[in-house]
Amino acid sequence: MILKRHWTGQDVGKRAALAHTAKGLSPFALVDLTEDDVACMQQEADDLRSSTTIMASELKAVQVPEDADGLMQMIKRFANPLYALFSSQCLMYKQPYKIVKELREHSPNARTQLGRKAKASMLWIILLQARRFAQGKMKGNDGCLGKFTNLRNLIRAKNCGTLDHCEVLSELAITEMLVPQSPEKRKPGAATDEKYKESPPKKTKRVQAES
């Protein structure tokens, strides 16, 4: 019935006949599910539920790379499954590929000066473009978002250090601050540091008063 798309059971244009009740789309043609079928359906439901749920351990992986090499490596990891699933002709694969290629043309000094906020903004814009691709809206000349086109232009102009996107989460864009460690407290009677040592008393000359 499903393979041949035979839904009507030979009752087209006339009243349903008893001879055709077990054919086509019919409540009399159904069979009971086996335990294996139920287990398979339950497993598919669990997989779908787990794939749409974000765990706390997964949030720890949402980090901005410390350097430009790590940023390019992260973008390449994102592009690899696109190539495997949709081939090299995928529009969403071509864009990250070009971004990595253009970043490699920057000098090592320019890549070093790429700040954390700029890298977070770049990854966030790629995320927004990926969402557009997943919705099937990445088509034609209007396939890329304006912010994504601006990102490409800044990278080509070697001015991506000024990139800033206001929707980037503060947890990603904030610069890590080094917290100074408090000095160790001196234990009474057990000071070993030079600055804690007491200086020896100065020797003074006694001048005898003239009689």
C-alpha positions as CSV (number, residue, x, y, z in Angstrom):
1,M,0.0,0.0,0.0
2,I,2.7,2.4,1.0
3,L,5.2,1.5,-1.8
4,K,2.5,1.6,-4.5
5,R,0.7,4.5,-2.9
6,H,-2.5,2.5,-3.2
7,W,-4.7,4.3,-0.7
8,T,-8.2,3.8,-2.0
9,G,-8.4,0.0,-2.1
10,Q,-10.1,-0.1,-5.6
11,D,-13.1,1.8,-4.2
12,V,-12.5,5.0,-6.2
13,G,-15.8,6.7,-7.2
14,K,-18.0,4.2,-5.5
15,R,-19.1,3.0,-2.1
16,A,-16.7,0.9,0.0
17,A,-17.1,-2.8,-0.6
18,L,-16.5,-5.7,1.8
19,A,-14.1,-7.3,-0.7
20,H,-11.8,-4.3,-0.5
21,T,-11.9,-3.6,3.3
22,A,-8.5,-5.1,3.9
23,K,-6.9,-3.0,1.1
24,G,-5.7,0.6,1.0
25,L,-5.9,2.9,3.9
26,S,-8.2,0.9,6.2
27,P,-8.5,0.3,9.9
28,F,-9.1,-3.4,9.0
29,A,-5.6,-3.6,7.4
30,L,-3.6,-2.7,10.4
31,V,-1.4,-5.1,12.3
32,D,-0.2,-5.0,15.9
33,L,3.2,-3.6,16.7
34,T,5.8,-6.0,18.0
35,E,7.9,-5.4,21.0
36,D,10.8,-4.6,18.8
37,D,8.8,-2.0,16.9
38,V,7.7,-0.3,20.2
39,A,11.3,-0.3,21.5
40,C,12.6,1.2,18.2
41,M,9.9,3.9,18.3
42,Q,10.8,4.6,22.0
43,Q,14.5,4.8,21.1
44,E,13.8,7.3,18.3
45,A,11.8,9.4,20.6
46,D,14.5,9.4,23.2
47,D,17.2,10.3,20.6
48,L,15.1,13.2,19.4
49,R,14.4,14.5,22.9
50,S,18.1,14.3,23.8
51,S,19.2,16.0,20.6
52,T,17.0,19.0,21.3
53,T,18.0,19.3,25.0
54,I,21.1,21.3,26.1
55,M,22.9,19.8,29.1
56,A,25.1,21.7,31.5
57,S,28.2,19.7,30.3
58,E,27.5,20.9,26.7
59,L,27.5,24.5,27.8
60,K,31.0,24.2,29.0
61,A,32.0,23.5,25.3
62,V,30.7,26.9,24.3
63,Q,33.9,28.8,24.5
64,V,35.8,31.3,22.4
65,P,39.3,30.2,21.3
66,E,42.2,32.0,22.8
67,D,44.0,32.6,19.6
68,A,43.4,33.0,15.8
69,D,44.6,29.5,15.0
70,G,42.1,28.0,17.4
71,L,39.4,30.2,15.8
72,M,40.2,28.9,12.3
73,Q,40.3,25.3,13.6
74,M,36.8,25.8,15.2
75,I,35.4,27.1,11.9
76,K,36.9,24.2,10.0
77,R,35.3,21.7,12.4
78,F,32.0,23.4,11.7
79,A,32.5,23.2,7.9
80,N,33.6,19.5,7.8
81,P,30.1,18.0,8.5
82,L,28.6,20.4,6.0
83,Y,30.9,19.1,3.4
84,A,30.2,15.5,4.4
85,L,26.4,16.0,4.3
86,F,25.8,18.4,1.5
87,S,29.0,18.1,-0.7
88,S,31.3,21.0,-1.6
89,Q,28.5,22.8,-3.5
90,C,26.7,23.6,-0.3
91,L,26.5,27.4,0.1
92,M,26.9,27.2,3.9
93,Y,30.1,25.2,3.4
94,K,31.6,27.6,1.0
95,Q,31.2,30.6,3.3
96,P,33.2,29.2,6.3
97,Y,35.8,27.8,3.8
98,K,36.3,31.3,2.4
99,I,36.5,32.9,5.9
100,V,39.3,30.5,6.9
101,K,41.1,31.1,3.6
102,E,40.9,34.8,4.0
103,L,42.1,34.7,7.6
104,R,45.2,32.8,6.6
105,E,46.1,35.8,4.4
106,H,46.4,38.0,7.5
107,S,49.9,38.4,8.9
108,P,50.7,36.6,12.2
109,N,50.8,40.0,13.9
110,A,47.3,40.8,12.6
111,R,45.9,37.5,13.8
112,T,47.5,38.0,17.2
113,Q,45.7,41.3,17.7
114,L,42.3,39.7,17.0
115,G,40.6,40.3,20.4
116,R,38.2,38.0,22.2
117,K,35.2,40.2,21.5
118,A,35.9,40.2,17.8
119,K,36.3,36.4,17.7
120,A,33.1,35.9,19.7
121,S,31.2,38.3,17.3
122,M,32.5,36.4,14.3
123,L,31.4,33.0,15.7
124,W,28.0,34.4,16.7
125,I,27.4,35.8,13.2
126,I,28.3,32.5,11.7
127,L,25.8,30.9,14.1
128,L,23.1,33.3,12.9
129,Q,23.9,32.5,9.3
130,A,23.8,28.7,10.0
131,R,20.3,29.2,11.5
132,R,19.2,30.9,8.3
133,F,20.6,28.0,6.3
134,A,18.8,25.4,8.5
135,Q,15.5,27.2,7.8
136,G,16.0,26.8,4.0
137,K,16.3,30.6,3.5
138,M,19.9,30.7,2.2
139,K,19.0,31.0,-1.5
140,G,20.0,33.3,-4.3
141,N,21.5,36.7,-3.9
142,D,19.7,37.3,-0.6
143,G,21.0,34.1,1.0
144,C,23.5,35.8,3.3
145,L,22.5,38.1,6.2
146,G,23.7,41.7,6.1
147,K,25.8,41.2,9.2
148,F,27.4,38.1,7.6
149,T,28.2,40.1,4.4
150,N,29.7,42.8,6.6
151,L,31.8,40.2,8.3
152,R,33.2,39.0,5.0
153,N,34.0,42.5,3.9
154,L,35.9,43.3,7.2
155,I,37.9,40.1,6.9
156,R,38.8,40.9,3.3
157,A,39.7,44.4,4.3
158,K,41.9,43.0,7.1
159,N,39.9,45.1,9.6
160,C,38.1,42.4,11.5
161,G,39.6,43.5,14.7
162,T,36.9,46.2,15.0
163,L,34.1,43.6,14.6
164,D,31.5,44.0,17.2
165,H,28.0,42.5,17.4
166,C,25.6,43.8,20.0
167,E,23.7,40.5,20.4
168,V,26.7,38.5,21.4
169,L,26.3,37.0,24.9
170,S,28.4,38.8,27.5
171,E,29.7,35.4,28.8
172,L,31.3,34.9,25.4
173,A,32.5,38.5,24.7
174,I,33.8,39.5,28.1
175,T,37.6,39.5,28.4
176,E,39.0,37.3,31.1
177,M,40.5,39.3,33.9
178,L,43.4,38.1,35.9
179,V,42.6,38.2,39.6
180,P,45.7,39.0,41.6
181,Q,46.4,36.5,44.3
182,S,46.4,37.8,47.9
183,P,49.8,37.5,49.6
184,E,50.1,34.8,52.1
185,K,49.5,35.8,55.7
186,R,52.5,35.8,57.9
187,K,52.5,33.3,60.7
188,P,53.6,34.7,64.0
189,G,57.1,33.7,64.8
190,A,57.6,31.9,61.4
191,A,58.4,34.6,58.9
192,T,60.8,33.6,56.2
193,D,60.3,36.3,53.6
194,E,62.9,39.1,53.6
195,K,60.4,41.8,53.9
196,Y,59.0,40.3,57.1
197,K,62.4,39.9,58.8
198,E,63.1,42.5,61.4
199,S,66.2,44.5,60.9
200,P,68.8,44.1,63.5
201,P,69.1,47.0,66.0
202,K,71.5,49.7,65.1
203,K,74.7,50.0,67.2
204,T,75.1,53.4,68.6
205,K,78.4,54.9,70.0
206,R,78.3,56.0,73.5
207,V,79.9,59.4,74.0
208,Q,81.3,59.9,77.4
209,A,80.5,63.2,78.8
210,E,83.4,65.4,79.7
211,S,83.6,66.1,83.3
